[in-house]
């Protein structure tokens, strides 16, 4: 097969795995919470699916499903505990969670391979990874149009107003953590499939930064922004590595900085689209200036004539 085509296929599959991880982070940002916990959830999905397949003999799809369910339950517990913290302390707590995850991976050698890591016993095809991405996107598309989506939007914009409207803000945020856990586990299994080997440093702080960058780059106000951000920030670098062998991190940093400065809402920004539609509508339907003054002058002139 053509090496360029092989590299393009690899870049596409890395982008799909990165998109699912970014969508996991998007779910918590949807409710106004910055969380780095996606990496921990991804580690549960990756190491959990590998352990289930090698130790219990479960098939790939069932192993991923069980791992996602376990990560989702863990996400609910994390959300319930961490929501007692204020916003910036919550973000720091999730960073600490990532650091703790690495310690567990190193010390649970019987289940994770320890510091030496372990080989991933499965390889997903592109249709399989595309199917998982489509399922996650369809779920978020449905949620965005549901009562949960409205509650999440309101909670992010103004939690006090949301509480006044009777929205259970704390419950919405806890559910978001649970969804983030399940989706992150799926993304971790997909990432492991592409790497073929996972170890203590596979799911670490650097991956957290990459995932956050994908969401910010693509747009944190719409789920599709995370997909676009992953394509640009994870898939594209893999493809252009055949042309640029050094300085890729610098290119990524410059690209992210440019987006923050010139497109603060990200590449996909519904608010920017709405403002543009309103401007086009205003230009196509200009308001007619009131004629009260002209009518008053006409009446005065008529009275003077009489």
FENGI-V934385 format. One record per backbone hydrogen bond with DSSP energy under -0.5 kcal/mol. CO is the residue of the C=O (numbers start at 1). NH is the residue of the N-H. E is the energy in kcal/mol with one decimal. If there is no record, write none. Layout:
CO_NH_E ; CO_NH_E
This chain:
2_6_-2.4 ; 3_7_-2.5 ; 4_8_-2.3 ; 5_9_-2.3 ; 6_10_-2.3 ; 7_11_-2.6 ; 8_12_-2.2 ; 9_13_-2.1 ; 10_14_-2.5 ; 11_15_-2.2 ; 12_16_-2.0 ; 13_17_-2.1 ; 14_18_-2.7 ; 15_19_-2.2 ; 16_20_-1.8 ; 17_21_-1.9 ; 18_22_-2.6 ; 19_23_-2.4 ; 20_24_-1.6 ; 21_25_-1.6 ; 22_26_-2.4 ; 23_27_-1.7 ; 24_28_-0.8 ; 25_29_-2.0 ; 26_30_-2.3 ; 27_31_-0.6 ; 28_31_-1.0 ; 28_33_-2.2 ; 29_32_-1.9 ; 33_35_-0.7 ; 36_39_-1.3 ; 37_41_-2.2 ; 38_42_-2.6 ; 39_43_-2.2 ; 40_44_-2.0 ; 41_45_-2.2 ; 42_46_-2.7 ; 43_47_-2.5 ; 43_48_-0.5 ; 44_48_-1.8 ; 45_49_-1.8 ; 46_50_-2.1 ; 47_51_-2.5 ; 48_52_-2.5 ; 49_53_-2.0 ; 50_54_-2.2 ; 51_55_-2.9 ; 51_56_-0.6 ; 52_56_-1.2 ; 52_57_-0.6 ; 52_58_-1.6 ; 59_63_-2.5 ; 60_64_-2.4 ; 61_65_-2.2 ; 62_66_-2.5 ; 63_67_-2.3 ; 64_68_-2.7 ; 65_69_-2.3 ; 66_70_-2.4 ; 67_71_-2.6 ; 68_72_-2.3 ; 69_73_-2.2 ; 70_74_-2.3 ; 71_75_-2.5 ; 72_76_-1.9 ; 73_77_-1.9 ; 74_78_-2.6 ; 75_79_-2.7 ; 76_80_-2.2 ; 77_81_-2.0 ; 78_82_-3.2 ; 79_83_-1.8 ; 81_84_-1.2 ; 82_85_-2.2 ; 86_90_-2.6 ; 87_91_-1.9 ; 88_92_-1.9 ; 89_93_-2.2 ; 90_94_-1.9 ; 91_95_-1.6 ; 92_96_-2.3 ; 93_97_-1.8 ; 94_98_-1.6 ; 95_99_-1.9 ; 96_100_-2.5 ; 97_101_-2.1 ; 98_102_-1.6 ; 99_103_-1.4 ; 100_104_-2.2 ; 101_105_-2.4 ; 102_106_-2.2 ; 103_107_-2.1 ; 104_108_-2.2 ; 105_114_-0.6 ; 107_109_-1.0 ; 108_111_-1.3 ; 108_112_-2.4 ; 109_113_-1.8 ; 113_116_-1.0 ; 114_117_-1.2 ; 118_198_-2.3 ; 125_129_-2.3 ; 126_130_-2.8 ; 127_131_-2.2 ; 128_132_-1.9 ; 129_133_-2.2 ; 130_134_-2.5 ; 131_135_-2.2 ; 132_136_-2.2 ; 133_137_-2.6 ; 134_138_-2.7 ; 135_139_-2.1 ; 136_140_-2.2 ; 137_141_-2.5 ; 138_142_-2.3 ; 139_143_-2.4 ; 140_144_-2.3 ; 141_145_-0.9 ; 143_146_-1.3 ; 143_149_-1.1 ; 146_150_-1.8 ; 147_151_-2.5 ; 148_152_-2.8 ; 149_153_-2.5 ; 150_154_-2.4 ; 151_155_-2.4 ; 152_156_-2.2 ; 153_157_-2.3 ; 154_158_-2.6 ; 158_162_-2.3 ; 159_163_-2.4 ; 160_164_-2.2 ; 161_165_-1.7 ; 162_167_-2.6 ; 163_166_-1.5 ; 167_169_-1.9 ; 168_172_-2.3 ; 169_173_-2.2 ; 170_174_-2.2 ; 171_175_-2.5 ; 172_176_-2.0 ; 173_177_-1.9 ; 174_178_-2.1 ; 175_179_-2.7 ; 176_180_-2.6 ; 177_181_-2.2 ; 178_182_-2.1 ; 179_183_-2.7 ; 180_184_-2.7 ; 181_185_-1.9 ; 182_186_-1.6 ; 183_187_-2.3 ; 184_188_-2.3 ; 185_189_-2.1 ; 186_190_-2.0 ; 187_191_-2.6 ; 188_192_-2.5 ; 189_193_-1.8 ; 190_194_-1.4 ; 191_195_-1.9 ; 192_196_-2.5 ; 196_120_-2.2 ; 198_118_-2.5 ; 199_202_-1.3 ; 199_203_-0.6 ; 202_204_-0.8 ; 204_207_-0.8 ; 204_208_-1.4 ; 205_209_-2.2 ; 206_210_-2.0 ; 207_211_-2.5 ; 208_212_-2.5 ; 209_213_-2.5 ; 210_214_-2.0 ; 211_215_-1.8 ; 212_216_-2.6 ; 213_217_-3.0 ; 214_218_-2.4 ; 215_219_-2.6 ; 217_267_-2.2 ; 218_268_-3.6 ; 219_222_-0.8 ; 222_225_-1.2 ; 222_226_-0.7 ; 223_226_-0.8 ; 223_227_-0.9 ; 224_228_-2.2 ; 225_229_-2.8 ; 226_230_-2.0 ; 227_231_-2.0 ; 228_232_-2.2 ; 229_233_-2.9 ; 230_234_-2.4 ; 230_235_-2.1 ; 231_236_-2.5 ; 234_238_-0.9 ; 235_239_-1.6 ; 236_240_-2.6 ; 237_241_-0.7 ; 239_242_-1.2 ; 240_243_-1.6 ; 240_244_-2.6 ; 243_245_-0.5 ; 247_251_-2.1 ; 248_252_-2.5 ; 249_253_-2.4 ; 250_254_-2.6 ; 251_255_-2.6 ; 252_256_-2.5 ; 253_257_-2.4 ; 254_258_-2.4 ; 255_259_-2.1 ; 256_260_-2.2 ; 257_261_-2.1 ; 258_262_-2.7 ; 258_263_-0.5 ; 259_263_-2.2 ; 263_266_-2.8 ; 267_269_-0.7 ; 269_273_-2.0 ; 270_274_-2.4 ; 271_275_-2.2 ; 272_276_-2.0 ; 273_277_-2.4 ; 274_278_-2.4 ; 275_279_-2.0 ; 276_280_-2.5 ; 277_281_-2.6 ; 278_282_-2.2 ; 279_283_-2.1 ; 280_284_-2.3 ; 281_285_-1.8 ; 291_295_-2.6 ; 292_296_-2.1 ; 293_297_-2.1 ; 294_298_-2.1 ; 295_299_-2.1 ; 296_300_-2.2 ; 297_301_-2.3 ; 298_302_-2.2 ; 299_303_-2.2 ; 300_304_-2.1 ; 301_305_-1.9 ; 302_306_-1.9
